Amino acid sequence: MTWWMYALLSAVFAALTAVLAKVGVEGVPSTLATALRTVVVLVFAWSIALARGEQQALPSLSRKTLLFLALSGVATGLSWLAYFRALQLGPASRVAPIDKLSLALTVTFAVLILKEPMSWRLGLGVVLIIAGTLLTLK
């Protein structure tokens, strides 16, 4: 499979995440719901990594790699906590589009921090994503 197939699968599973989480977070403190979801993700991800024998790469990971993966994990945790609280307070059809502004922010950060190129098409796409998000809120 190519990278864009995996990206499309990611989008499908993210959409399912929003709908399933909206139902699952009812009557449960949002932090507890996030913690429960995190345990499932942890067990699932480690099961796959162990089944594929990928744990053998652990000793070769650099401090930089570990630091940035840890920081990414903290950012993920904060994102999930905020997302579940937003789902608890608002409709999934409004929360999800705002959450997807992460795409526009990712492109912006990639250009500014990673020095990735910005084409006019990419820039227009980001503007349209922001406009589409704003349209879903009215």
KOLTOR-676804 format. One record per residue: z, x, y of N, C-alpha, C, CB in turn; residue number from 1. Coordinates in Angstrom, 1 decimal. Glycine has a CB too. Layout:
residues N
{r {Z, X, Y}, {Z, X, Y}, {Z, X, Y}, {Z, X, Y}, NUM},
...
end
This chain:
residues 138
{r {0.0, 0.8, -1.2}, {0.0, 0.0, 0.0}, {0.0, 0.9, 1.2}, {1.2, -1.0, 0.0}, 1},
{r {-0.6, 0.4, 2.3}, {-0.7, 1.1, 3.5}, {0.5, 0.8, 4.4}, {-2.0, 0.8, 4.3}, 2},
{r {0.7, 1.6, 5.5}, {1.8, 1.3, 6.4}, {1.8, 0.0, 7.0}, {1.8, 2.4, 7.5}, 3},
{r {0.6, -0.6, 7.3}, {0.6, -1.9, 8.0}, {0.9, -3.0, 7.0}, {-0.8, -2.1, 8.6}, 4},
{r {0.7, -2.8, 5.7}, {1.1, -3.8, 4.7}, {2.6, -3.8, 4.7}, {0.5, -3.5, 3.3}, 5},
{r {3.3, -2.7, 4.7}, {4.7, -2.6, 4.7}, {5.3, -3.2, 6.0}, {5.2, -1.2, 4.5}, 6},
{r {4.6, -3.0, 7.1}, {5.0, -3.6, 8.4}, {4.9, -5.1, 8.4}, {4.2, -3.0, 9.5}, 7},
{r {3.9, -5.6, 7.7}, {3.7, -7.0, 7.6}, {4.8, -7.6, 6.7}, {2.3, -7.4, 7.1}, 8},
{r {5.1, -7.0, 5.6}, {6.2, -7.4, 4.8}, {7.5, -7.4, 5.5}, {6.3, -6.5, 3.5}, 9},
{r {7.7, -6.4, 6.3}, {8.9, -6.3, 7.2}, {9.0, -7.5, 8.1}, {8.9, -5.0, 8.0}, 10},
{r {7.9, -7.9, 8.7}, {7.9, -9.1, 9.6}, {8.2, -10.4, 8.8}, {6.5, -9.2, 10.3}, 11},
{r {7.6, -10.5, 7.6}, {7.9, -11.7, 6.8}, {9.4, -11.8, 6.4}, {7.0, -11.7, 5.5}, 12},
{r {9.9, -10.6, 6.0}, {11.4, -10.6, 5.6}, {12.3, -10.8, 6.8}, {11.7, -9.3, 4.9}, 13},
{r {11.9, -10.3, 8.0}, {12.7, -10.5, 9.2}, {12.7, -12.0, 9.6}, {12.1, -9.7, 10.3}, 14},
{r {11.6, -12.6, 9.4}, {11.5, -14.1, 9.7}, {12.4, -14.8, 8.7}, {10.1, -14.6, 9.6}, 15},
{r {12.4, -14.5, 7.5}, {13.3, -15.1, 6.5}, {14.7, -14.8, 6.8}, {12.9, -14.7, 5.1}, 16},
{r {15.0, -13.6, 7.3}, {16.3, -13.2, 7.6}, {16.9, -14.2, 8.7}, {16.4, -11.8, 8.1}, 17},
{r {16.1, -14.5, 9.7}, {16.5, -15.3, 10.8}, {16.9, -16.7, 10.3}, {15.5, -15.4, 11.9}, 18},
{r {16.0, -17.3, 9.5}, {16.2, -18.7, 9.0}, {17.4, -18.7, 8.0}, {14.9, -19.2, 8.3}, 19},
{r {17.4, -17.8, 7.1}, {18.5, -17.8, 6.1}, {19.9, -17.5, 6.7}, {18.2, -16.7, 5.0}, 20},
{r {19.9, -16.6, 7.7}, {21.1, -16.2, 8.4}, {21.6, -17.4, 9.2}, {20.9, -15.0, 9.3}, 21},
{r {20.7, -18.1, 9.9}, {21.1, -19.3, 10.7}, {21.9, -20.3, 9.8}, {19.9, -20.0, 11.3}, 22},
{r {21.4, -20.5, 8.6}, {22.1, -21.4, 7.7}, {23.4, -20.8, 7.2}, {21.2, -21.8, 6.5}, 23},
{r {23.4, -19.5, 6.9}, {24.5, -18.8, 6.3}, {25.7, -18.6, 7.3}, {24.1, -17.5, 5.7}, 24},
{r {25.4, -18.5, 8.6}, {26.4, -18.2, 9.5}, {27.2, -19.4, 10.0}, {25.8, -17.5, 10.8}, 25},
{r {26.8, -20.6, 9.6}, {27.5, -21.8, 10.0}, {28.9, -21.8, 9.4}, {26.7, -23.1, 9.5}, 26},
{r {29.9, -22.0, 10.3}, {31.3, -22.1, 9.8}, {31.9, -20.8, 9.4}, {31.4, -23.0, 8.7}, 27},
{r {31.2, -19.7, 9.7}, {31.7, -18.3, 9.3}, {31.8, -17.5, 10.6}, {30.9, -17.7, 8.2}, 28},
{r {32.9, -16.7, 10.8}, {32.9, -15.8, 11.9}, {31.6, -14.9, 11.9}, {34.2, -15.0, 12.0}, 29},
{r {31.0, -14.7, 13.0}, {29.7, -13.9, 12.9}, {29.9, -12.5, 12.5}, {29.1, -13.9, 14.3}, 30},
{r {31.0, -11.9, 12.8}, {31.3, -10.5, 12.4}, {31.5, -10.4, 10.9}, {32.5, -9.9, 13.1}, 31},
{r {32.2, -11.4, 10.3}, {32.3, -11.5, 8.8}, {31.0, -11.7, 8.2}, {33.3, -12.6, 8.5}, 32},
{r {30.2, -12.6, 8.7}, {28.9, -12.8, 8.2}, {28.0, -11.5, 8.2}, {28.1, -13.9, 8.9}, 33},
{r {28.1, -10.8, 9.3}, {27.4, -9.5, 9.3}, {27.9, -8.5, 8.3}, {27.5, -8.9, 10.8}, 34},
{r {29.2, -8.5, 8.1}, {29.8, -7.6, 7.2}, {29.4, -7.9, 5.8}, {31.4, -7.6, 7.3}, 35},
{r {29.4, -9.2, 5.4}, {28.9, -9.6, 4.1}, {27.4, -9.2, 3.9}, {29.1, -11.1, 3.9}, 36},
{r {26.6, -9.5, 4.9}, {25.2, -9.1, 4.8}, {25.0, -7.6, 4.6}, {24.4, -9.6, 6.0}, 37},
{r {25.8, -6.9, 5.3}, {25.8, -5.4, 5.2}, {26.1, -4.9, 3.9}, {26.7, -4.8, 6.3}, 38},
{r {27.1, -5.5, 3.2}, {27.4, -5.1, 1.8}, {26.2, -5.3, 0.9}, {28.6, -5.9, 1.3}, 39},
{r {25.6, -6.4, 1.1}, {24.4, -6.7, 0.2}, {23.3, -5.7, 0.5}, {23.8, -8.2, 0.5}, 40},
{r {23.0, -5.4, 1.8}, {22.0, -4.4, 2.1}, {22.4, -3.0, 1.6}, {21.8, -4.3, 3.7}, 41},
{r {23.7, -2.7, 1.7}, {24.1, -1.4, 1.2}, {23.9, -1.3, -0.3}, {25.6, -1.2, 1.5}, 42},
{r {24.3, -2.2, -1.1}, {24.2, -2.2, -2.5}, {22.7, -2.2, -2.9}, {24.9, -3.4, -3.2}, 43},
{r {21.9, -3.1, -2.3}, {20.5, -3.2, -2.5}, {19.8, -1.8, -2.3}, {19.9, -4.3, -1.7}, 44},
{r {20.0, -1.3, -1.1}, {19.3, 0.0, -0.7}, {19.7, 1.1, -1.6}, {19.6, 0.3, 0.7}, 45},
{r {21.0, 1.3, -1.9}, {21.5, 2.4, -2.8}, {21.0, 2.2, -4.2}, {23.0, 2.4, -2.8}, 46},
{r {20.9, 0.9, -4.7}, {20.3, 0.7, -6.0}, {18.9, 1.2, -6.1}, {20.4, -0.8, -6.4}, 47},
{r {18.1, 0.9, -5.1}, {16.7, 1.3, -5.1}, {16.6, 2.8, -5.0}, {15.9, 0.7, -4.0}, 48},
{r {17.4, 3.4, -4.1}, {17.4, 4.9, -3.9}, {17.8, 5.6, -5.2}, {18.3, 5.3, -2.8}, 49},
{r {18.8, 5.1, -5.9}, {19.3, 5.7, -7.1}, {18.3, 5.5, -8.3}, {20.7, 5.1, -7.5}, 50},
{r {17.7, 4.3, -8.3}, {16.7, 4.1, -9.4}, {15.5, 5.0, -9.2}, {16.3, 2.6, -9.3}, 51},
{r {15.2, 5.4, -8.0}, {14.0, 6.2, -7.8}, {14.4, 7.7, -7.8}, {13.4, 5.9, -6.4}, 52},
{r {15.7, 8.0, -8.0}, {16.2, 9.4, -8.0}, {16.2, 10.1, -6.7}, {15.3, 10.2, -8.9}, 53},
{r {16.2, 9.3, -5.6}, {16.1, 9.9, -4.3}, {17.4, 10.6, -3.8}, {15.7, 8.9, -3.3}, 54},
{r {18.5, 10.3, -4.5}, {19.8, 10.9, -4.1}, {19.7, 12.5, -4.2}, {20.9, 10.4, -4.9}, 55},
{r {18.7, 13.0, -5.0}, {18.6, 14.4, -5.1}, {18.3, 15.1, -3.8}, {17.6, 14.7, -6.2}, 56},
{r {17.7, 14.4, -2.9}, {17.4, 15.0, -1.6}, {18.6, 15.1, -0.7}, {16.3, 14.2, -0.9}, 57},
{r {19.7, 14.6, -1.0}, {20.9, 14.6, -0.1}, {21.3, 16.0, 0.3}, {22.0, 13.9, -0.8}, 58},
{r {21.4, 17.0, -0.6}, {21.9, 18.3, -0.2}, {20.9, 19.0, 0.8}, {22.1, 19.2, -1.4}, 59},
{r {19.7, 18.6, 0.8}, {18.7, 19.3, 1.7}, {18.6, 18.7, 3.1}, {17.4, 19.3, 1.0}, 60},
{r {19.3, 17.6, 3.3}, {19.3, 17.0, 4.7}, {19.9, 17.8, 5.7}, {19.9, 15.6, 4.6}, 61},
{r {19.3, 18.0, 6.8}, {19.8, 18.8, 7.9}, {20.9, 18.0, 8.7}, {18.7, 19.3, 8.9}, 62},
{r {21.7, 18.7, 9.5}, {22.7, 18.0, 10.3}, {22.0, 17.1, 11.3}, {23.6, 19.1, 11.0}, 63},
{r {20.9, 17.6, 11.9}, {20.2, 16.7, 12.8}, {19.7, 15.4, 12.2}, {18.9, 17.5, 13.4}, 64},
{r {19.2, 15.5, 11.0}, {18.7, 14.3, 10.2}, {19.9, 13.4, 10.0}, {18.1, 14.7, 8.9}, 65},
{r {21.0, 13.9, 9.5}, {22.2, 13.1, 9.3}, {22.8, 12.5, 10.6}, {23.3, 13.9, 8.6}, 66},
{r {22.8, 13.2, 11.7}, {23.2, 12.7, 12.9}, {22.4, 11.6, 13.4}, {23.2, 13.8, 14.0}, 67},
{r {21.1, 11.7, 13.4}, {20.2, 10.7, 13.9}, {20.1, 9.5, 13.0}, {18.8, 11.2, 14.1}, 68},
{r {20.3, 9.7, 11.7}, {20.4, 8.5, 10.8}, {21.7, 7.8, 11.0}, {20.3, 9.0, 9.3}, 69},
{r {22.8, 8.5, 11.2}, {24.0, 7.9, 11.5}, {24.0, 7.1, 12.8}, {25.2, 8.9, 11.6}, 70},
{r {23.4, 7.7, 13.9}, {23.2, 7.0, 15.1}, {22.3, 5.7, 15.0}, {22.6, 7.9, 16.2}, 71},
{r {21.3, 5.9, 14.2}, {20.4, 4.7, 13.9}, {21.2, 3.6, 13.2}, {19.2, 5.1, 13.0}, 72},
{r {22.1, 4.0, 12.3}, {23.0, 3.1, 11.6}, {23.9, 2.3, 12.5}, {23.8, 3.8, 10.5}, 73},
{r {24.5, 3.1, 13.5}, {25.3, 2.4, 14.4}, {24.5, 1.4, 15.3}, {26.0, 3.5, 15.4}, 74},
{r {23.3, 1.8, 15.7}, {22.5, 0.9, 16.5}, {22.1, -0.3, 15.6}, {21.2, 1.7, 16.9}, 75},
{r {21.8, -0.1, 14.4}, {21.5, -1.2, 13.5}, {22.7, -2.2, 13.4}, {21.1, -0.7, 12.1}, 76},
{r {23.9, -1.6, 13.2}, {25.1, -2.4, 13.1}, {25.4, -3.2, 14.3}, {26.3, -1.6, 12.8}, 77},
{r {25.2, -2.6, 15.5}, {25.4, -3.3, 16.8}, {24.4, -4.4, 16.9}, {25.3, -2.3, 17.9}, 78},
{r {23.1, -4.1, 16.5}, {22.0, -5.1, 16.6}, {22.4, -6.3, 15.7}, {20.7, -4.5, 16.2}, 79},
{r {22.8, -6.0, 14.5}, {23.1, -7.1, 13.6}, {24.3, -8.0, 14.1}, {23.4, -6.6, 12.2}, 80},
{r {25.3, -7.3, 14.6}, {26.5, -8.1, 15.1}, {26.0, -9.0, 16.2}, {27.6, -7.1, 15.6}, 81},
{r {25.2, -8.5, 17.2}, {24.7, -9.3, 18.3}, {23.8, -10.4, 17.8}, {24.0, -8.4, 19.3}, 82},
{r {23.0, -10.1, 16.8}, {22.0, -11.0, 16.3}, {22.7, -12.2, 15.6}, {21.1, -10.4, 15.3}, 83},
{r {23.7, -11.9, 14.8}, {24.4, -13.0, 14.1}, {25.2, -13.8, 15.1}, {25.3, -12.4, 13.0}, 84},
{r {25.8, -13.2, 16.1}, {26.5, -14.0, 17.1}, {25.5, -14.9, 17.8}, {27.3, -13.1, 18.0}, 85},
{r {24.4, -14.4, 18.2}, {23.4, -15.2, 18.9}, {22.9, -16.3, 18.0}, {22.2, -14.3, 19.3}, 86},
{r {22.7, -16.1, 16.7}, {22.3, -17.1, 15.8}, {23.4, -18.2, 15.7}, {22.0, -16.6, 14.4}, 87},
{r {24.6, -17.8, 15.8}, {25.7, -18.7, 15.7}, {25.7, -19.6, 16.9}, {27.0, -18.0, 15.5}, 88},
{r {25.4, -19.1, 18.1}, {25.5, -19.8, 19.3}, {24.2, -20.5, 19.7}, {25.9, -18.9, 20.4}, 89},
{r {23.1, -20.1, 19.2}, {21.8, -20.6, 19.7}, {20.9, -21.0, 18.6}, {21.1, -19.7, 20.7}, 90},
{r {19.8, -21.6, 18.9}, {18.8, -22.0, 17.9}, {18.0, -20.8, 17.4}, {17.8, -23.1, 18.4}, 91},
{r {17.7, -20.7, 16.1}, {16.9, -19.5, 15.6}, {15.5, -19.4, 16.3}, {16.7, -19.7, 14.1}, 92},
{r {15.0, -20.6, 16.6}, {13.6, -20.6, 17.2}, {13.7, -19.9, 18.6}, {13.1, -22.0, 17.3}, 93},
{r {14.8, -19.8, 19.2}, {14.9, -19.1, 20.5}, {15.5, -17.7, 20.4}, {15.8, -19.9, 21.4}, 94},
{r {16.4, -17.5, 19.4}, {17.0, -16.2, 19.2}, {16.0, -15.2, 18.7}, {18.2, -16.3, 18.3}, 95},
{r {15.2, -15.6, 17.7}, {14.3, -14.7, 17.1}, {13.3, -14.1, 18.1}, {13.6, -15.4, 16.0}, 96},
{r {12.7, -14.9, 19.0}, {11.7, -14.3, 19.9}, {12.4, -13.3, 20.9}, {11.1, -15.4, 20.7}, 97},
{r {13.6, -13.6, 21.3}, {14.3, -12.6, 22.2}, {14.5, -11.3, 21.4}, {15.6, -13.2, 22.7}, 98},
{r {15.0, -11.5, 20.1}, {15.2, -10.3, 19.3}, {14.0, -9.5, 19.1}, {15.8, -10.8, 17.9}, 99},
{r {12.8, -10.1, 19.1}, {11.5, -9.4, 18.9}, {11.1, -8.7, 20.1}, {10.5, -10.4, 18.4}, 100},
{r {11.8, -8.9, 21.2}, {11.6, -8.0, 22.4}, {11.8, -6.5, 22.0}, {12.4, -8.4, 23.6}, 101},
{r {12.5, -6.3, 20.9}, {12.7, -5.0, 20.4}, {11.4, -4.2, 20.2}, {13.5, -5.0, 19.1}, 102},
{r {10.3, -5.0, 19.9}, {9.0, -4.3, 19.8}, {8.6, -3.7, 21.1}, {8.0, -5.4, 19.3}, 103},
{r {8.7, -4.5, 22.2}, {8.3, -4.0, 23.5}, {9.2, -2.8, 23.9}, {8.4, -5.1, 24.6}, 104},
{r {10.5, -2.9, 23.6}, {11.4, -1.8, 23.9}, {11.1, -0.6, 23.1}, {12.9, -2.3, 23.7}, 105},
{r {10.8, -0.8, 21.8}, {10.4, 0.3, 20.9}, {9.2, 1.1, 21.5}, {10.2, -0.2, 19.5}, 106},
{r {8.2, 0.3, 21.9}, {7.0, 1.0, 22.4}, {7.4, 1.8, 23.7}, {5.9, 0.0, 22.7}, 107},
{r {8.2, 1.2, 24.5}, {8.6, 1.9, 25.8}, {9.4, 3.1, 25.5}, {9.4, 0.9, 26.6}, 108},
{r {10.4, 3.0, 24.5}, {11.1, 4.2, 24.2}, {10.3, 5.3, 23.5}, {12.3, 3.8, 23.2}, 109},
{r {9.3, 4.8, 22.7}, {8.4, 5.8, 22.0}, {7.6, 6.6, 23.0}, {7.5, 5.1, 21.0}, 110},
{r {7.2, 5.9, 24.0}, {6.4, 6.6, 25.0}, {7.2, 7.5, 25.9}, {5.7, 5.5, 26.0}, 111},
{r {8.4, 7.0, 26.3}, {9.3, 7.8, 27.2}, {10.0, 8.9, 26.4}, {10.3, 6.9, 27.8}, 112},
{r {10.5, 8.7, 25.2}, {11.4, 9.6, 24.5}, {10.6, 10.5, 23.5}, {12.5, 8.9, 23.8}, 113},
{r {9.7, 9.8, 22.8}, {9.0, 10.5, 21.7}, {7.6, 11.1, 22.2}, {8.7, 9.6, 20.5}, 114},
{r {7.3, 10.7, 23.5}, {6.0, 11.2, 24.1}, {4.8, 10.7, 23.3}, {6.0, 12.7, 24.2}, 115},
{r {4.9, 9.5, 22.7}, {3.7, 8.9, 22.1}, {2.8, 8.4, 23.1}, {4.2, 7.8, 21.1}, 116},
{r {1.5, 8.4, 22.8}, {0.5, 8.0, 23.8}, {0.6, 6.4, 24.1}, {-0.9, 8.4, 23.4}, 117},
{r {0.2, 6.0, 25.3}, {0.2, 4.6, 25.7}, {-1.2, 4.3, 26.1}, {1.2, 4.3, 26.8}, 118},
{r {-1.9, 3.5, 25.3}, {-3.2, 3.0, 25.6}, {-3.2, 1.8, 26.4}, {-4.1, 2.8, 24.3}, 119},
{r {-4.3, 1.4, 27.1}, {-4.2, 0.1, 27.8}, {-4.1, -1.1, 26.9}, {-5.5, 0.0, 28.6}, 120},
{r {-4.6, -1.0, 25.7}, {-4.4, -2.1, 24.7}, {-2.9, -2.2, 24.3}, {-5.3, -1.8, 23.5}, 121},
{r {-2.3, -1.1, 24.0}, {-0.9, -1.1, 23.7}, {-0.1, -1.7, 24.8}, {-0.4, 0.3, 23.3}, 122},
{r {-0.4, -1.2, 26.0}, {0.3, -1.7, 27.2}, {0.1, -3.2, 27.4}, {-0.1, -1.0, 28.5}, 123},
{r {-1.1, -3.7, 27.2}, {-1.4, -5.1, 27.4}, {-0.7, -5.9, 26.3}, {-2.9, -5.3, 27.3}, 124},
{r {-0.6, -5.4, 25.1}, {0.1, -6.0, 24.0}, {1.6, -6.2, 24.3}, {-0.1, -5.2, 22.7}, 125},
{r {2.2, -5.2, 24.9}, {3.6, -5.2, 25.3}, {3.8, -6.3, 26.3}, {4.1, -3.9, 25.8}, 126},
{r {2.9, -6.3, 27.3}, {3.0, -7.4, 28.4}, {2.9, -8.8, 27.8}, {1.9, -7.1, 29.4}, 127},
{r {1.9, -8.9, 26.9}, {1.7, -10.2, 26.2}, {2.9, -10.7, 25.4}, {0.5, -10.2, 25.4}, 128},
{r {3.5, -9.7, 24.7}, {4.7, -10.0, 23.9}, {5.8, -10.5, 24.8}, {5.2, -8.7, 23.1}, 129},
{r {6.0, -9.8, 25.9}, {7.1, -10.2, 26.9}, {6.7, -11.6, 27.4}, {7.2, -9.2, 28.0}, 130},
{r {5.5, -11.8, 27.8}, {5.1, -13.2, 28.3}, {5.3, -14.2, 27.2}, {3.6, -13.1, 28.7}, 131},
{r {4.9, -13.9, 26.0}, {5.1, -14.9, 24.9}, {6.6, -15.2, 24.7}, {4.5, -14.3, 23.6}, 132},
{r {7.4, -14.2, 24.8}, {8.9, -14.4, 24.6}, {9.4, -15.3, 25.7}, {9.6, -13.1, 24.7}, 133},
{r {8.9, -15.1, 27.0}, {9.4, -15.9, 28.1}, {8.9, -17.3, 27.9}, {8.9, -15.3, 29.4}, 134},
{r {7.7, -17.5, 27.4}, {7.2, -18.9, 27.1}, {8.0, -19.6, 26.1}, {5.7, -18.8, 26.7}, 135},
{r {8.5, -18.9, 25.1}, {9.3, -19.6, 24.1}, {10.7, -20.1, 24.6}, {9.5, -18.7, 22.9}, 136},
{r {11.1, -19.6, 25.7}, {12.4, -19.9, 26.2}, {12.4, -21.1, 27.1}, {13.0, -18.7, 27.0}, 137},
{r {11.2, -21.6, 27.5}, {11.2, -22.8, 28.4}, {11.2, -24.1, 27.7}, {9.9, -22.7, 29.3}, 138},
end
